[in-house]
Amino acid sequence: MKDVNRDLLVLSKKLANNAKALEHEIECLNRILFVVEHMDQFSIANEVIDINRCKIITQPHLVPQAIRQRSHKPFVFINCKN
């Protein structure tokens, strides 16, 4: 896993006094976010609604293709399934 430089705001009452526990918490959050932010996970959690063609694209291998198209037409939406 590559070292990711991101800004995280961690609010916790119980970790305020222990710097080592806070560092461990941030390391765990970075590991979780590294996995969750991949395009595979994004494709599973989202769908593309194309009003022009009256289609809903839900297959995980087709969602990135629909998002990466060069010509974005109006009324094509990315919808989160959550």
VENSULBEL-V830119 format. One record per run of one state. SS is the DSSP state (helix for helix, strand for strand, loop for the rest). FROM is the first residue (numbers start at 0). TO is the last residue. If there is no record, write none. Layout:
SS & FROM & TO
SS & FROM & TO
//
This chain:
loop & 0 & 17
helix & 18 & 35
loop & 36 & 37
helix & 38 & 44
strand & 45 & 49
loop & 50 & 53
strand & 54 & 56
loop & 57 & 58
helix & 59 & 66
loop & 67 & 74
strand & 75 & 79
loop & 80 & 81
//
